[in-house]
């Protein structure tokens, strides 16, 4: 890893976000990289299609997204050093595809994700997002084990 300019940290609000951002902080400081903190919100099935739905539902959803974005920004401010260039991103979509698309758009050199320790049976029945990312990503991935 000779050149590290953009680090993408994909977070889920269930993750130990501080742990993930701690790694990003150390690397960003060492390499002078920018940190992008990304959360992908699941698309709302009611909003898929052509019917926009009632205004009050759209207003509620918009406020929910603003609140999630504020939380991401707070994580950036609390867990990343003041001298590190950082930006919080909240997008809607299918998690794996959205993360990979953003990584490419932002010209990221490294993707940091959390991995959950599940039972063998659980892993057999349900592939995790981080595993899918490892399979499909074209950039290095740092997978941080997260205690549950």
DSSP file (Angstrom, degrees, kcal/mol; ACC not computed):
  #  RESIDUE AA STRUCTURE BP1 BP2  ACC     N-H-->O    O-->H-N    N-H-->O    O-->H-N    TCO  KAPPA ALPHA  PHI   PSI    X-CA   Y-CA   Z-CA
    1    1 A X              0   0    0      0, 0.0     3,-0.1     0, 0.0   108,-0.0   0.000 360.0 360.0 360.0  82.7    0.0    0.0    0.0
    2    2 A X        +     0   0    0      1,-0.2     2,-0.5     0, 0.0     0, 0.0   0.837 360.0  36.3 -82.4 -32.7    2.3    2.8   -1.2
    3    3 A X        +     0   0    0    106,-0.1     2,-0.5     0, 0.0    -1,-0.2  -0.972  60.2 173.3-127.1 121.8   -0.3    5.5   -1.8
    4    4 A X        +     0   0    0     -2,-0.5     3,-0.1    27,-0.2   104,-0.1  -0.887  18.7 143.8-129.8 100.2   -3.3    5.9    0.4
    5    5 A X        +     0   0    0     -2,-0.5    29,-3.2     1,-0.3     2,-0.4   0.760  66.3  34.6-107.0 -33.6   -5.3    9.1   -0.4
    6    6 A X  E     -a   34   0A   0     27,-0.2   103,-2.8   101,-0.2   104,-1.1  -0.985  59.8-171.8-132.6 124.6   -9.0    8.0    0.2
    7    7 A X  E     -ab  35 110A   0     27,-3.0    29,-3.3    -2,-0.4     2,-0.6  -0.960   8.5-158.0-115.1 127.1  -10.3    5.6    2.9
    8    8 A X  E     -ab  36 111A   0    102,-2.7   104,-3.0    -2,-0.5     2,-0.6  -0.922   3.7-166.3-105.7 124.0  -13.9    4.5    2.8
    9    9 A X  E     -ab  37 112A   0     27,-3.3    29,-2.9    -2,-0.6     2,-0.6  -0.938   7.4-156.5-109.5 112.7  -15.3    3.2    6.1
   10   10 A X  E     -a   38   0A   0    102,-2.2   104,-0.5    -2,-0.6     2,-0.3  -0.797  20.4-174.3 -90.6 119.0  -18.6    1.5    5.6
   11   11 A X        -     0   0    0     27,-3.1    29,-0.5    -2,-0.6     2,-0.4  -0.857  23.8-160.7-119.7 150.3  -20.6    1.5    8.8
   12   12 A X    >   -     0   0    0     -2,-0.3     3,-1.9    27,-0.1     5,-0.1  -0.940  33.4-122.3-116.4 144.3  -23.8    0.1   10.1
   13   13 A X  T 3  S+     0   0    0     -2,-0.4     4,-0.1     1,-0.3    -1,-0.0   0.650 112.9  60.4 -67.9  -9.5  -25.3    1.8   13.1
   14   14 A X  T 3  S+     0   0    0      2,-0.1    -1,-0.3     3,-0.0    -3,-0.0   0.635  89.7  94.0 -85.6 -15.4  -25.1   -1.6   14.9
   15   15 A X  S <  S-     0   0    0     -3,-1.9     2,-1.8     1,-0.1     3,-0.2  -0.224  95.1-104.1 -71.3 163.3  -21.3   -1.8   14.5
   16   16 A X    >>  -     0   0    0      1,-0.2     4,-1.5     2,-0.1     3,-1.0  -0.664  47.6-178.7 -81.7  80.9  -18.8   -0.6   17.0
   17   17 A X  H 3> S+     0   0    0     -2,-1.8     4,-2.8     1,-0.3     5,-0.2   0.835  72.9  60.5 -57.8 -37.2  -18.3    2.5   14.8
   18   18 A X  H 3> S+     0   0    0      1,-0.2     4,-1.7     2,-0.2    -1,-0.3   0.878 103.0  51.4 -58.7 -39.2  -15.6    3.9   17.1
   19   19 A X  H <> S+     0   0    0     -3,-1.0     4,-1.5     2,-0.2    -1,-0.2   0.940 111.9  46.0 -63.6 -47.1  -13.4    0.8   16.5
   20   20 A X  H  X S+     0   0    0     -4,-1.5     4,-1.9     1,-0.2    -2,-0.2   0.921 114.5  47.1 -62.5 -44.5  -13.7    1.1   12.8
   21   21 A X  H  X S+     0   0    0     -4,-2.8     4,-2.8     1,-0.2    -1,-0.2   0.776 103.7  63.3 -71.6 -24.7  -13.0    4.8   12.8
   22   22 A X  H  X S+     0   0    0     -4,-1.7     4,-2.0    -5,-0.2    -1,-0.2   0.916 106.3  44.3 -62.3 -43.0  -10.0    4.3   15.2
   23   23 A X  H  X S+     0   0    0     -4,-1.5     4,-2.2     2,-0.2     5,-0.2   0.928 114.1  49.7 -65.3 -44.6   -8.3    2.2   12.5
   24   24 A X  H  X S+     0   0    0     -4,-1.9     4,-3.0     1,-0.2     5,-0.2   0.899 108.7  53.7 -60.8 -40.8   -9.2    4.8    9.8
   25   25 A X  H  X S+     0   0    0     -4,-2.8     4,-2.4     1,-0.2     5,-0.2   0.930 109.1  47.4 -60.6 -48.0   -7.9    7.6   12.0
   26   26 A X  H  X S+     0   0    0     -4,-2.0     4,-2.0     1,-0.2    -1,-0.2   0.912 116.5  43.3 -61.5 -44.1   -4.5    6.0   12.5
   27   27 A X  H  X S+     0   0    0     -4,-2.2     4,-2.5     2,-0.2     6,-0.3   0.905 113.1  51.5 -69.4 -41.6   -4.1    5.3    8.8
   28   28 A X  H  X>S+     0   0    0     -4,-3.0     4,-1.7    -5,-0.2     5,-1.2   0.897 111.5  48.0 -63.6 -39.7   -5.4    8.7    7.6
   29   29 A X  H  <5S+     0   0    0     -4,-2.4    -1,-0.2    -5,-0.2    -2,-0.2   0.922 113.5  47.0 -66.0 -43.9   -2.9   10.4   10.0
   30   30 A X  H  <5S+     0   0    0     -4,-2.0    -2,-0.2    -5,-0.2    -1,-0.2   0.893 125.8  28.3 -65.0 -41.1    0.0    8.3    8.8
   31   31 A X  H  <5S-     0   0    0     -4,-2.5   -27,-0.2    -5,-0.1    -1,-0.2   0.482 102.4-119.2-102.9  -3.9   -0.7    8.7    5.1
   32   32 A X  T  <5 +     0   0    0     -4,-1.7    -3,-0.2    -5,-0.2     2,-0.2   0.869  59.8 160.3  67.1  35.4   -2.5   12.1    5.0
   33   33 A X      < -     0   0    0     -5,-1.2    52,-0.4    -6,-0.3     2,-0.3  -0.487  42.5-118.4 -91.6 159.3   -5.6   10.4    3.6
   34   34 A X  E     -a    6   0A   0    -29,-3.2   -27,-3.0    -2,-0.2     2,-0.5  -0.766  25.4-141.5 -91.8 142.4   -9.2   11.6    3.6
   35   35 A X  E     -ac   7  86A   0     50,-2.5    52,-2.1    -2,-0.3     2,-0.5  -0.926  11.4-165.9-110.5 125.7  -11.8    9.5    5.4
   36   36 A X  E     -ac   8  87A   0    -29,-3.3   -27,-3.3    -2,-0.5     2,-0.7  -0.946   7.3-157.4-106.3 123.7  -15.2    9.0    3.9
   37   37 A X  E     -ac   9  88A   0     50,-2.9    52,-3.3    -2,-0.5     2,-0.4  -0.909  17.7-171.0-105.8 115.4  -17.7    7.5    6.4
   38   38 A X  E     -ac  10  89A   0    -29,-2.9   -27,-3.1    -2,-0.7     2,-0.4  -0.892  17.6-179.1-116.5 131.9  -20.5    5.8    4.6
   39   39 A X  E     - c   0  90A   0     50,-2.3    52,-2.0    -2,-0.4     2,-0.7  -0.998  16.7-150.2-122.6 131.7  -23.8    4.3    5.7
   40   40 A X  E     - c   0  91A   0    -29,-0.5     2,-0.4    -2,-0.4    52,-0.2  -0.894  10.3-152.0-103.1 116.8  -26.2    2.7    3.2
   41   41 A X  E     - c   0  92A   0     50,-3.3    52,-2.2    -2,-0.7     2,-0.1  -0.686  26.4-109.0 -85.1 137.9  -29.8    3.0    4.2
   42   42 A X        -     0   0    0     -2,-0.4     2,-0.1    50,-0.2    52,-0.1  -0.394  38.1-105.9 -63.4 139.0  -32.0    0.3    2.9
   43   43 A X        -     0   0    0     50,-0.3     2,-0.5     1,-0.1    -1,-0.1  -0.473  34.4-116.6 -66.2 139.3  -34.4    1.5    0.1
   44   44 A X    >   -     0   0    0      1,-0.2     3,-2.1    -2,-0.1     4,-0.5  -0.667  14.9-144.6 -79.0 120.2  -37.9    1.8    1.4
   45   45 A X  G >  S+     0   0    0     -2,-0.5     3,-0.9     1,-0.3    -1,-0.2   0.804  98.5  62.1 -58.4 -27.8  -40.1   -0.7   -0.5
   46   46 A X  G 3  S+     0   0    0      1,-0.2    -1,-0.3    -3,-0.0     5,-0.1   0.741 103.8  49.6 -67.3 -21.1  -43.0    1.8   -0.4
   47   47 A X  G <  S+     0   0    0     -3,-2.1     2,-0.5     3,-0.0    -1,-0.2   0.461  85.5  99.9 -99.9  -1.5  -40.9    4.2   -2.4
   48   48 A X  S <  S+     0   0    0     -3,-0.9     2,-0.3    -4,-0.5     3,-0.2  -0.736  78.1  27.8 -85.0 129.7  -39.9    1.8   -5.1
   49   49 A X  S    S-     0   0    0     -2,-0.5    -3,-0.0     1,-0.1    -2,-0.0  -0.827 108.6 -59.5 116.6-160.7  -42.1    2.4   -8.2
   50   50 A X  S    S+     0   0    0     -2,-0.3     2,-0.6     2,-0.0    -1,-0.1   0.666  97.9  95.9-102.8 -18.7  -43.9    5.4   -9.4
   51   51 A X        -     0   0    0     -3,-0.2     0, 0.0     1,-0.2     0, 0.0  -0.625  56.3-160.2 -77.9 119.7  -46.2    6.3   -6.6
   52   52 A X        -     0   0    0     -2,-0.6    -1,-0.2     1,-0.1     6,-0.0   0.715  31.4-139.5 -73.9 -18.1  -44.6    9.0   -4.4
   53   53 A X        -     0   0    0      4,-0.1    -1,-0.1     5,-0.0     5,-0.0  -0.028  41.2 -34.5  81.5 168.4  -46.8    8.3   -1.4
   54   54 A X    >>  -     0   0    0      1,-0.1     4,-1.7     3,-0.0     3,-0.5  -0.262  56.6-120.7 -64.0 149.3  -48.4   10.8    1.0
   55   55 A X  H 3> S+     0   0    0      1,-0.2     4,-2.8     2,-0.2     5,-0.2   0.875 110.3  57.8 -58.1 -42.0  -46.4   14.0    1.8
   56   56 A X  H 3> S+     0   0    0      1,-0.2     4,-2.1     2,-0.2    -1,-0.2   0.851 105.9  50.3 -63.9 -32.3  -46.3   13.3    5.5
   57   57 A X  H <> S+     0   0    0     -3,-0.5     4,-2.6     2,-0.2    -1,-0.2   0.925 111.2  48.3 -68.2 -43.9  -44.5    9.9    4.9
   58   58 A X  H  X S+     0   0    0     -4,-1.7     4,-2.6     1,-0.2    -2,-0.2   0.909 111.9  50.0 -62.5 -41.2  -42.0   11.6    2.6
   59   59 A X  H  X S+     0   0    0     -4,-2.8     4,-2.3     2,-0.2    -1,-0.2   0.915 110.8  49.4 -62.8 -42.8  -41.4   14.3    5.3
   60   60 A X  H  X S+     0   0    0     -4,-2.1     4,-2.3    -5,-0.2    -2,-0.2   0.932 112.1  47.8 -61.9 -46.9  -40.9   11.7    8.0
   61   61 A X  H  X S+     0   0    0     -4,-2.6     4,-2.5     1,-0.2    -2,-0.2   0.911 110.5  51.9 -60.4 -43.7  -38.4    9.7    5.8
   62   62 A X  H  X S+     0   0    0     -4,-2.6     4,-2.3     1,-0.2    -1,-0.2   0.906 110.8  47.7 -61.1 -41.5  -36.5   12.9    5.0
   63   63 A X  H  X S+     0   0    0     -4,-2.3     4,-2.3     2,-0.2    -1,-0.2   0.887 109.6  53.6 -67.4 -38.2  -36.2   13.8    8.7
   64   64 A X  H  X S+     0   0    0     -4,-2.3     4,-2.2     1,-0.2    -2,-0.2   0.921 110.3  47.1 -60.6 -44.4  -35.1   10.2    9.5
   65   65 A X  H  X S+     0   0    0     -4,-2.5     4,-2.5     2,-0.2    -2,-0.2   0.897 110.2  52.2 -65.1 -41.1  -32.3   10.5    6.8
   66   66 A X  H  X S+     0   0    0     -4,-2.3     4,-2.4     1,-0.2    -1,-0.2   0.912 110.0  49.6 -61.2 -41.1  -31.3   14.0    8.2
   67   67 A X  H  X S+     0   0    0     -4,-2.3     4,-2.1     2,-0.2    -2,-0.2   0.913 111.1  48.5 -64.2 -43.7  -31.0   12.4   11.7
   68   68 A X  H  X S+     0   0    0     -4,-2.2     4,-2.2     1,-0.2    -1,-0.2   0.893 111.2  50.7 -63.6 -38.9  -28.9    9.5   10.4
   69   69 A X  H  X S+     0   0    0     -4,-2.5     4,-2.5     2,-0.2    -2,-0.2   0.904 108.3  52.0 -66.1 -40.3  -26.6   11.9    8.6
   70   70 A X  H  X S+     0   0    0     -4,-2.4     4,-2.3     1,-0.2    -1,-0.2   0.907 109.1  51.3 -60.3 -41.1  -26.2   14.0   11.7
   71   71 A X  H  X S+     0   0    0     -4,-2.1     4,-2.3     2,-0.2    -2,-0.2   0.920 109.7  49.0 -62.5 -43.4  -25.2   10.8   13.6
   72   72 A X  H  X S+     0   0    0     -4,-2.2     4,-2.3     1,-0.2    -2,-0.2   0.923 111.1  49.7 -60.8 -44.1  -22.6   10.0   10.9
   73   73 A X  H  X S+     0   0    0     -4,-2.5     4,-2.5     1,-0.2    -1,-0.2   0.886 109.0  52.7 -62.2 -39.1  -21.2   13.5   11.1
   74   74 A X  H  X S+     0   0    0     -4,-2.3     4,-2.7     2,-0.2     5,-0.2   0.906 107.4  51.6 -63.7 -41.9  -21.1   13.2   14.9
   75   75 A X  H  X S+     0   0    0     -4,-2.3     4,-2.7     2,-0.2     5,-0.4   0.935 109.8  50.4 -59.1 -45.3  -19.1    9.9   14.6
   76   76 A X  H  X S+     0   0    0     -4,-2.3     4,-1.7     1,-0.2    -2,-0.2   0.943 113.9  44.0 -56.0 -49.8  -16.7   11.7   12.2
   77   77 A X  H  < S+     0   0    0     -4,-2.5    -1,-0.2     1,-0.2    -2,-0.2   0.864 119.3  41.9 -66.7 -37.2  -16.2   14.6   14.6
   78   78 A X  H  < S+     0   0    0     -4,-2.7    -1,-0.2    -5,-0.2    -2,-0.2   0.828 124.2  30.9 -81.8 -32.7  -15.8   12.4   17.7
   79   79 A X  H  < S+     0   0    0     -4,-2.7     2,-0.4    -5,-0.2    -2,-0.2   0.558 107.5  69.0-108.4  -9.7  -13.7    9.5   16.4
   80   80 A X  S  < S-     0   0    0     -4,-1.7   -58,-0.1    -5,-0.4     6,-0.1  -0.925  88.6-103.9-114.4 137.7  -11.5   11.2   13.8
   81   81 A X    >   -     0   0    0     -2,-0.4     3,-1.7     1,-0.1    -2,-0.1  -0.118  27.4-117.0 -57.1 151.5   -8.7   13.7   14.6
   82   82 A X  T 3  S+     0   0    0      1,-0.3    -1,-0.1    -4,-0.1    -4,-0.0   0.735 113.3  55.1 -62.2 -25.3   -9.4   17.4   13.9
   83   83 A X  T 3  S+     0   0    0      2,-0.1     2,-0.5     0, 0.0    -1,-0.3   0.467  88.1  97.6 -89.7  -1.1   -6.6   17.6   11.4
   84   84 A X  S <  S-     0   0    0     -3,-1.7     2,-0.4   -50,-0.0   -50,-0.1  -0.750  76.9-126.4 -92.4 131.0   -8.0   14.7    9.3
   85   85 A X        +     0   0    0     -2,-0.5   -50,-2.5   -52,-0.4     2,-0.3  -0.608  44.6 167.1 -72.7 129.2  -10.1   15.6    6.2
   86   86 A X  E     -c   35   0A   0     -2,-0.4     2,-0.3   -52,-0.2   -50,-0.2  -0.983  23.0-171.8-147.9 153.2  -13.4   13.7    6.6
   87   87 A X  E     -c   36   0A   0    -52,-2.1   -50,-2.9    -2,-0.3     2,-0.4  -0.984  17.3-138.9-149.8 137.9  -16.9   13.5    5.2
   88   88 A X  E     -c   37   0A   0     -2,-0.3     2,-0.4   -52,-0.2   -50,-0.2  -0.814  20.9-168.8 -96.8 134.2  -20.0   11.6    6.2
   89   89 A X  E     -c   38   0A   0    -52,-3.3   -50,-2.3    -2,-0.4     2,-0.5  -0.985   9.9-174.8-126.2 132.0  -22.1   10.1    3.4
   90   90 A X  E     +c   39   0A   0     -2,-0.4     2,-0.3   -52,-0.2   -50,-0.2  -0.981  17.2 165.2-124.7 118.3  -25.6    8.6    3.7
   91   91 A X  E     -c   40   0A   0    -52,-2.0   -50,-3.3    -2,-0.5     2,-0.4  -0.908  29.9-128.0-130.7 160.5  -27.0    7.0    0.6
   92   92 A X  E     +c   41   0A   0     -2,-0.3     2,-0.3   -52,-0.2   -50,-0.2  -0.845  56.3  77.1-105.7 142.7  -29.9    4.7   -0.2
   93   93 A X  S    S-     0   0    0    -52,-2.2     2,-0.5    -2,-0.4   -50,-0.3  -0.965  84.5 -31.0 157.0-170.1  -29.6    1.4   -2.0
   94   94 A X     >  -     0   0    0     -2,-0.3     4,-3.0     1,-0.1     5,-0.3  -0.724  61.5-131.4 -80.7 123.1  -28.5   -2.2   -2.0
   95   95 A X  H  > S+     0   0    0     -2,-0.5     4,-2.6     1,-0.2     5,-0.2   0.854  96.6  41.0 -50.0 -58.2  -25.6   -2.3    0.5
   96   96 A X  H  > S+     0   0    0      1,-0.2     4,-2.3     2,-0.2    -1,-0.2   0.944 120.0  43.4 -60.8 -50.4  -22.9   -4.2   -1.4
   97   97 A X  H  > S+     0   0    0      1,-0.2     4,-2.5     2,-0.2    -1,-0.2   0.907 114.7  50.5 -62.1 -42.3  -23.5   -2.5   -4.7
   98   98 A X  H  X S+     0   0    0     -4,-3.0     4,-2.5     2,-0.2    -1,-0.2   0.905 111.0  48.1 -64.5 -42.3  -23.8    1.0   -3.2
   99   99 A X  H  X S+     0   0    0     -4,-2.6     4,-2.6    -5,-0.3    -1,-0.2   0.939 114.2  46.0 -63.6 -46.7  -20.5    0.6   -1.2
  100  100 A X  H  X S+     0   0    0     -4,-2.3     4,-1.9    -5,-0.2    -2,-0.2   0.890 112.8  50.7 -65.0 -38.9  -18.6   -0.6   -4.2
  101  101 A X  H  X S+     0   0    0     -4,-2.5     4,-2.9    -5,-0.2    -1,-0.2   0.933 112.3  46.2 -62.8 -46.8  -20.0    2.1   -6.4
  102  102 A X  H  X S+     0   0    0     -4,-2.5     4,-2.9     1,-0.2    -2,-0.2   0.912 109.2  55.1 -63.4 -42.6  -19.1    4.8   -3.9
  103  103 A X  H  <>S+     0   0    0     -4,-2.6     5,-2.8     1,-0.2     4,-0.3   0.902 113.0  42.8 -57.3 -41.3  -15.6    3.4   -3.4
  104  104 A X  H ><5S+     0   0    0     -4,-1.9     3,-1.1     3,-0.2    -2,-0.2   0.933 113.9  50.1 -70.8 -45.8  -15.1    3.7   -7.2
  105  105 A X  H 3<5S+     0   0    0     -4,-2.9    -2,-0.2     1,-0.3    -1,-0.2   0.887 114.4  44.8 -58.7 -40.5  -16.7    7.1   -7.5
  106  106 A X  T 3<5S-     0   0    0     -4,-2.9    -1,-0.3    -5,-0.2    -2,-0.2   0.430 109.2-123.9 -86.8   0.5  -14.6    8.5   -4.7
  107  107 A X  T < 5 -     0   0    0     -3,-1.1  -101,-0.2    -4,-0.3    -3,-0.2   0.922  42.4-171.6  58.1  47.1  -11.4    6.8   -6.0
  108  108 A X      < -     0   0    0     -5,-2.8  -101,-0.2    -6,-0.2    -1,-0.2  -0.432  25.9-165.0 -77.0 145.3  -10.8    5.0   -2.7
  109  109 A X  S    S+     0   0    0   -103,-2.8    31,-0.6     1,-0.3     2,-0.3   0.569  75.7  25.9-101.0 -15.7   -7.6    3.1   -2.0
  110  110 A X  E     -bd   7 140A   0   -104,-1.1  -102,-2.7    29,-0.1     2,-0.5  -0.993  60.9-154.2-153.0 140.3   -8.9    1.2    1.0
  111  111 A X  E     -bd   8 141A   0     29,-2.1    31,-3.0    -2,-0.3     2,-0.5  -0.976  11.2-161.1-116.8 128.1  -12.3    0.0    2.3
  112  112 A X  E     +bd   9 142A   0   -104,-3.0  -102,-2.2    -2,-0.5     2,-0.3  -0.943  18.5 166.4-111.3 127.4  -12.7   -0.6    6.1
  113  113 A X  E     - d   0 143A   0     29,-2.2    31,-3.1    -2,-0.5     2,-0.4  -0.928  32.2-120.6-134.5 159.2  -15.6   -2.8    7.2
  114  114 A X  E     - d   0 144A   0   -104,-0.5     2,-0.4    -2,-0.3    31,-0.2  -0.789  21.4-153.8 -96.6 144.2  -16.6   -4.5   10.4
  115  115 A X  E     - d   0 145A   0     29,-2.9    31,-3.2    -2,-0.4     2,-0.3  -0.974   8.9-141.2-119.0 134.7  -17.1   -8.3   10.5
  116  116 A X  E     - d   0 146A   0     -2,-0.4     2,-1.0    29,-0.2    31,-0.1  -0.715  15.4-126.4 -93.8 141.8  -19.5   -9.9   13.0
  117  117 A X        +     0   0    0     29,-0.9     2,-0.2    -2,-0.3    31,-0.1  -0.771  42.0 168.2 -89.8 105.9  -18.5  -13.2   14.7
  118  118 A X        -     0   0    0     -2,-1.0     2,-0.0     1,-0.1    30,-0.0  -0.646  39.9 -85.4-110.9 170.2  -21.4  -15.5   14.0
  119  119 A X     >  -     0   0    0     -2,-0.2     4,-2.3     1,-0.1     5,-0.2  -0.311  40.6-110.1 -69.3 160.7  -21.9  -19.2   14.5
  120  120 A X  H  > S+     0   0    0      1,-0.2     4,-1.9     2,-0.2     5,-0.1   0.906 119.4  51.3 -57.6 -44.2  -20.7  -21.6   11.8
  121  121 A X  H  > S+     0   0    0      1,-0.2     4,-2.0     2,-0.2    -1,-0.2   0.912 108.3  50.9 -62.9 -43.3  -24.4  -22.5   11.0
  122  122 A X  H  > S+     0   0    0      1,-0.2     4,-2.1     2,-0.2    -1,-0.2   0.923 109.7  50.4 -60.2 -44.3  -25.4  -18.8   10.7
  123  123 A X  H  < S+     0   0    0     -4,-2.3    -1,-0.2     1,-0.2    -2,-0.2   0.857 108.9  52.4 -63.1 -35.3  -22.5  -18.1    8.3
  124  124 A X  H  < S+     0   0    0     -4,-1.9    -1,-0.2     1,-0.2    -2,-0.2   0.900 115.0  41.0 -65.5 -40.2  -23.5  -21.1    6.2
  125  125 A X  H  < S+     0   0    0     -4,-2.0     2,-0.4     1,-0.2    -2,-0.2   0.757 123.7  30.5 -82.9 -25.2  -27.1  -19.9    5.9
  126  126 A X  S  < S-     0   0    0     -4,-2.1    -1,-0.2    -5,-0.2     2,-0.2  -0.915  70.3-144.3-143.3 112.5  -26.5  -16.2    5.4
  127  127 A X        -     0   0    0     -2,-0.4     2,-0.1    -3,-0.2    -3,-0.1  -0.525  28.2-125.5 -72.6 139.0  -23.6  -14.5    3.8
  128  128 A X     >  -     0   0    0     -2,-0.2     4,-2.1     1,-0.1     5,-0.2  -0.435  14.0-117.6 -83.5 160.1  -22.6  -11.3    5.4
  129  129 A X  H  > S+     0   0    0      1,-0.2     4,-2.5     2,-0.2     5,-0.2   0.908 115.7  54.5 -60.0 -43.2  -22.3   -8.0    3.6
  130  130 A X  H  > S+     0   0    0      1,-0.2     4,-2.3     2,-0.2    -1,-0.2   0.882 107.4  49.9 -63.1 -36.7  -18.5   -7.8    4.5
  131  131 A X  H  > S+     0   0    0      2,-0.2     4,-2.0     1,-0.2    -1,-0.2   0.916 110.4  49.9 -66.4 -42.0  -18.0  -11.2    3.0
  132  132 A X  H  X S+     0   0    0     -4,-2.1     4,-2.0     1,-0.2    -2,-0.2   0.903 110.6  50.8 -60.6 -41.2  -19.8  -10.1   -0.2
  133  133 A X  H  X S+     0   0    0     -4,-2.5     4,-2.7     1,-0.2    -2,-0.2   0.914 107.4  52.8 -63.5 -42.6  -17.6   -7.0   -0.3
  134  134 A X  H  < S+     0   0    0     -4,-2.3    -1,-0.2     1,-0.2    -2,-0.2   0.904 111.7  46.9 -59.3 -41.0  -14.4   -9.0    0.1
  135  135 A X  H  < S+     0   0    0     -4,-2.0    -1,-0.2     1,-0.2    -2,-0.2   0.863 123.2  31.4 -68.2 -36.4  -15.5  -11.2   -2.9
  136  136 A X  H  < S+     0   0    0     -4,-2.0    -2,-0.2    -5,-0.1    -1,-0.2   0.637  90.4 106.5-103.1 -15.9  -16.4   -8.3   -5.2
  137  137 A X     <  -     0   0    0     -4,-2.7     4,-0.1    -5,-0.2   -37,-0.0  -0.303  48.2-161.0 -71.1 148.9  -14.2   -5.4   -4.3
  138  138 A X  S    S+     0   0    0    -38,-0.1     2,-0.3     2,-0.1    -1,-0.1   0.295  74.8  64.4-108.5   7.3  -11.3   -4.3   -6.5
  139  139 A X  S    S-     0   0    0      1,-0.1   -29,-0.1   -28,-0.0   -30,-0.1  -0.860  99.7 -80.9-123.2 161.4   -9.5   -2.4   -3.8
  140  140 A X  E     -d  110   0A   0    -31,-0.6   -29,-2.1    -2,-0.3     2,-0.4  -0.287  44.1-151.5 -60.8 146.2   -7.9   -3.7   -0.5
  141  141 A X  E     -d  111   0A   0    -31,-0.2     2,-0.6    -4,-0.1   -29,-0.2  -0.974  10.2-156.7-123.1 134.9  -10.2   -4.3    2.4
  142  142 A X  E     -d  112   0A   0    -31,-3.0   -29,-2.2    -2,-0.4     2,-0.6  -0.945  15.5-162.9-107.7 110.7   -9.5   -4.1    6.1
  143  143 A X  E     -d  113   0A   0     -2,-0.6     2,-0.5   -31,-0.2   -29,-0.2  -0.855   1.9-160.0-100.0 119.0  -12.0   -6.2    7.9
  144  144 A X  E     -d  114   0A   0    -31,-3.1   -29,-2.9    -2,-0.6     2,-0.2  -0.867  18.7-125.9-101.7 121.9  -12.2   -5.4   11.7
  145  145 A X  E     -d  115   0A   0     -2,-0.5     2,-0.5   -31,-0.2   -29,-0.2  -0.468  25.6-155.8 -66.7 134.0  -13.8   -8.1   13.9
  146  146 A X  E     -d  116   0A   0    -31,-3.2   -29,-0.9    -2,-0.2     2,-0.2  -0.948  10.5-132.0-115.7 127.9  -16.6   -6.7   16.0
  147  147 A X              0   0    0     -2,-0.5  -131,-0.0     1,-0.1   -31,-0.0  -0.525 360.0 360.0 -73.7 142.6  -17.7   -8.2   19.3
  148  148 A X              0   0    0     -2,-0.2    -1,-0.1   -31,-0.1   -32,-0.0   0.394 360.0 360.0-112.4 360.0  -21.4   -8.7   19.6
